[in-house]
Amino acid sequence: MKKLEQIYEGKAKKVFKTDDPDLYIIDYKDDATAGNGAKKGTIAGKGVINNKMTCSIYKMLESKGIPTHLVKMLSDTEQLDKAVTIFPLEVIVRNTAAGSMSKRVGVPEGTVLTEPIFELSYKNDDYNDPLINDDYAVALNLCTRDEMSQIREMTLKINDILKAYFLEKGVNLVDFKIEFGKTNDGAIVLADEISPDTCRFWDVKTGEKLDKDRFRRDMGNIEEAYQEMLKRVDG
């Protein structure tokens, strides 16, 4: 597999073409941002941790019937993935009130929700990824009604699987952000990553935060929290 030119660089990853038009290489970075890029820094070893965690979790999800873009891990920071066109949507699931939700609607952080909340943001940095609903997504041609239905169904199934998976490892899955893409043959698959960058993980016993909130809120022990989550996932 030959790595060709870089076609995209985001806040946490670089994407490269390969000599196979159906395959990309994704390289994870140590760069960290918060507040839509307002705060910037580096978390040592983050690229390795997020790559390894995502590969482990995506393999587990595949075994449970969730299609993903992952093909295989190539190195500590690189993975081979199916080439996809990403839907310009951030899909968020909230099981417990935290972060922007608590600020937005005044629900105390840590309040366990009666049922999961399915949220959508329009991926657009110029407008700070505004919250939208299904109707916006369809009306703005971000996806079709049928695609939206598939995304919602897959997301809620992913939430059920992940909640149980992390609970076994002594972690409450408070909330998470995922993204979906469409392969060259038209299949909708889970893309992007699942890591402490994109999820809120709280220790079941202590409530300790094991995710990027430690960076966002200047809580310290950031690298240790990421390492702890990899240890729980990979043993």
URQUISUL-V221960 format. One record per pair of residues at least 4 apart in sequence whose C-alpha atoms are under 7 Angstrom apart, sorted by sequence separation. I is the first residue (numbers start at 1). J is the second residue. D is the distance in Angstrom with one decimal. If there is no record, write none. Layout:
BEGIN
I,J,D / I,J,D
END
This chain:
BEGIN
9,13,6.0 / 10,14,6.3 / 33,37,5.1 / 34,38,6.1 / 35,39,6.2 / 45,49,6.3 / 46,50,5.9 / 47,51,6.0 / 48,52,6.1 / 49,53,6.0 / 50,54,5.9 / 51,55,6.2 / 52,56,6.2 / 53,57,6.1 / 54,58,5.8 / 55,59,6.1 / 56,60,6.4 / 57,61,6.2 / 58,62,6.0 / 59,63,6.3 / 60,64,6.6 / 61,65,6.5 / 62,66,4.8 / 74,78,5.3 / 75,79,6.8 / 97,101,6.2 / 98,102,5.2 / 99,103,6.6 / 100,104,5.9 / 101,105,6.1 / 102,106,5.1 / 107,111,7.0 / 124,128,6.2 / 125,129,5.7 / 132,136,5.9 / 133,137,6.5 / 134,138,6.3 / 135,139,5.9 / 136,140,5.8 / 137,141,6.3 / 138,142,5.9 / 143,147,5.9 / 144,148,6.1 / 145,149,6.3 / 146,150,6.3 / 147,151,6.1 / 148,152,6.1 / 149,153,6.2 / 150,154,6.1 / 151,155,6.0 / 152,156,6.3 / 153,157,6.4 / 154,158,6.1 / 155,159,6.2 / 156,160,6.4 / 157,161,6.3 / 158,162,6.0 / 159,163,5.9 / 160,164,6.5 / 161,165,6.1 / 162,166,6.0 / 163,167,6.0 / 164,168,6.4 / 165,169,7.0 / 166,170,6.5 / 167,171,5.0 / 182,186,5.5 / 183,187,5.3 / 194,198,6.0 / 195,199,6.1 / 196,200,6.7 / 203,207,4.7 / 212,216,6.3 / 213,217,5.7 / 214,218,5.7 / 215,219,6.5 / 221,225,6.3 / 222,226,6.5 / 223,227,6.1 / 224,228,6.0 / 225,229,6.4 / 226,230,6.4 / 227,231,6.1 / 228,232,6.3 / 229,233,6.2 / 230,234,5.8 / 231,235,5.0 / 9,14,4.3 / 18,23,6.2 / 34,39,5.0 / 61,66,5.3 / 62,67,5.7 / 73,78,6.3 / 74,79,4.9 / 97,102,5.8 / 102,107,4.8 / 124,129,4.9 / 137,142,5.1 / 138,143,5.4 / 143,148,6.3 / 166,171,5.1 / 167,172,5.8 / 182,187,5.3 / 183,188,6.6 / 194,199,6.9 / 202,207,5.1 / 203,208,5.1 / 209,214,6.9 / 214,219,4.7 / 8,14,5.8 / 9,15,6.3 / 18,24,5.7 / 33,39,5.4 / 34,40,6.6 / 62,68,6.7 / 73,79,4.2 / 74,80,6.3 / 102,108,5.8 / 123,129,4.9 / 137,143,6.1 / 138,144,5.4 / 166,172,6.5 / 182,188,4.6 / 202,208,5.4 / 203,209,6.6 / 214,220,6.1 / 8,15,5.1 / 17,24,5.0 / 18,25,6.9 / 33,40,4.5 / 72,79,5.8 / 73,80,6.1 / 102,109,5.7 / 122,129,5.1 / 138,145,6.0 / 166,173,6.7 / 181,188,5.7 / 182,189,6.2 / 202,209,4.7 / 215,222,6.2 / 7,15,5.8 / 16,24,5.7 / 17,25,6.5 / 32,40,5.8 / 33,41,6.3 / 72,80,5.3 / 121,129,5.5 / 122,130,5.6 / 180,188,6.8 / 181,189,5.5 / 201,209,6.0 / 202,210,5.9 / 214,222,5.6 / 6,15,5.8 / 7,16,5.5 / 15,24,6.7 / 16,25,5.1 / 32,41,5.1 / 71,80,5.4 / 121,130,5.3 / 122,131,6.4 / 180,189,5.7 / 181,190,6.5 / 201,210,5.3 / 6,16,4.2 / 7,17,6.7 / 15,25,5.8 / 16,26,6.4 / 31,41,6.0 / 32,42,5.2 / 58,68,6.6 / 70,80,6.5 / 71,81,5.0 / 97,107,6.5 / 121,131,4.3 / 122,132,6.4 / 163,173,5.7 / 180,190,4.6 / 181,191,5.9 / 201,211,5.8 / 5,16,5.6 / 6,17,6.4 / 15,26,4.6 / 31,42,4.5 / 32,43,6.3 / 70,81,4.6 / 71,82,6.6 / 97,108,6.8 / 98,109,4.5 / 120,131,5.8 / 121,132,5.5 / 179,190,6.3 / 180,191,5.0 / 200,211,5.7 / 4,16,6.1 / 5,17,5.8 / 14,26,5.7 / 15,27,6.4 / 30,42,5.5 / 31,43,6.4 / 58,70,6.9 / 69,81,5.2 / 70,82,6.4 / 97,109,5.1 / 98,110,6.2 / 120,132,5.6 / 179,191,5.5 / 199,211,6.8 / 3,16,6.6 / 4,17,5.1 / 13,26,6.6 / 14,27,5.1 / 30,43,5.5 / 69,82,4.9 / 97,110,5.5 / 120,133,6.0 / 179,192,5.8 / 3,17,6.3 / 4,18,5.1 / 13,27,5.5 / 14,28,6.6 / 30,44,6.0 / 96,110,5.8 / 97,111,5.2 / 134,148,7.0 / 178,192,6.8 / 196,210,7.0 / 197,211,6.4 / 211,225,6.4 / 3,18,4.7 / 4,19,6.9 / 13,28,4.5 / 30,45,6.2 / 96,111,5.6 / 97,112,6.4 / 178,193,6.9 / 196,211,4.3 / 197,212,5.3 / 210,225,4.6 / 211,226,6.4 / 2,18,5.4 / 3,19,7.0 / 12,28,6.1 / 13,29,5.4 / 30,46,4.9 / 96,112,4.4 / 97,113,6.8 / 196,212,5.7 / 210,226,6.4 / 1,18,6.7 / 2,19,5.6 / 12,29,5.3 / 29,46,7.0 / 30,47,4.9 / 95,112,6.5 / 96,113,5.3 / 1,19,6.7 / 29,47,4.6 / 55,73,6.5 / 95,113,5.7 / 12,31,5.9 / 28,47,4.5 / 210,229,6.7 / 11,31,6.9 / 12,32,6.7 / 95,115,6.9 / 95,116,4.8 / 177,198,5.4 / 11,33,6.8 / 94,116,5.5 / 95,117,6.7 / 176,198,5.6 / 177,199,6.4 / 28,51,6.3 / 93,116,6.4 / 94,117,5.0 / 176,199,4.0 / 52,76,7.0 / 93,117,5.5 / 94,118,6.8 / 175,199,5.7 / 176,200,6.2 / 51,76,7.0 / 93,118,4.9 / 175,200,5.4 / 51,77,5.6 / 92,118,6.0 / 93,119,6.2 / 174,200,5.2 / 51,78,6.8 / 92,119,4.9 / 173,200,6.2 / 174,201,6.0 / 48,76,5.2 / 91,119,5.9 / 92,120,6.1 / 173,201,5.2 / 174,202,7.0 / 48,77,4.8 / 91,120,4.9 / 172,201,5.8 / 173,202,6.8 / 47,77,5.6 / 90,120,5.7 / 91,121,6.6 / 171,201,6.1 / 172,202,5.2 / 196,226,6.4 / 89,120,6.5 / 90,121,4.9 / 171,202,5.6 / 172,203,6.2 / 89,121,5.6 / 90,122,6.4 / 171,203,4.7 / 172,204,5.7 / 89,122,5.0 / 90,123,6.1 / 170,203,6.0 / 171,204,5.1 / 88,122,6.2 / 89,123,5.2 / 170,204,5.3 / 88,123,5.0 / 28,77,5.2 / 27,77,5.6 / 28,78,6.4 / 27,78,4.5 / 26,78,5.6 / 27,79,6.8 / 25,78,6.7 / 26,79,5.4 / 25,79,5.7 / 26,80,6.5 / 88,142,6.3 / 25,80,4.7 / 87,142,6.5 / 24,80,6.0 / 25,81,6.1 / 87,143,7.0 / 23,80,6.9 / 24,81,5.3 / 23,81,5.7 / 24,82,6.1 / 23,82,4.6 / 24,83,5.3 / 22,82,5.8 / 23,83,4.7 / 22,83,5.0 / 169,232,6.0 / 96,174,5.0 / 95,174,5.3 / 96,175,6.7 / 94,174,6.3 / 95,175,5.7 / 94,175,4.3 / 93,175,5.4 / 94,176,6.8 / 93,176,5.6 / 92,176,5.6 / 93,177,6.6 / 92,177,4.4 / 91,177,5.5 / 92,178,6.5 / 90,177,6.4 / 91,178,5.3 / 90,178,6.2 / 91,179,6.0 / 36,125,6.9 / 90,179,5.6 / 89,179,6.6 / 36,128,6.5 / 87,180,6.0 / 86,180,5.9 / 87,181,5.5 / 86,181,4.0 / 85,181,5.1 / 86,182,6.4 / 84,181,5.2 / 85,182,5.1 / 84,182,5.0 / 85,183,6.5 / 84,183,4.4 / 83,183,6.0 / 84,184,6.5 / 82,183,6.8 / 83,184,6.9 / 69,189,6.0 / 68,189,4.7 / 69,190,6.1 / 67,189,5.1 / 68,190,4.4 / 69,191,5.3 / 67,190,6.3 / 68,191,6.0 / 54,193,5.5 / 54,194,5.2 / 54,195,6.3 / 53,195,6.3 / 50,195,5.4 / 22,184,6.7 / 49,226,6.9 / 53,230,6.0 / 49,227,6.9 / 44,223,6.4 / 43,223,6.2 / 53,233,6.7 / 49,230,6.2 / 34,216,5.9
END
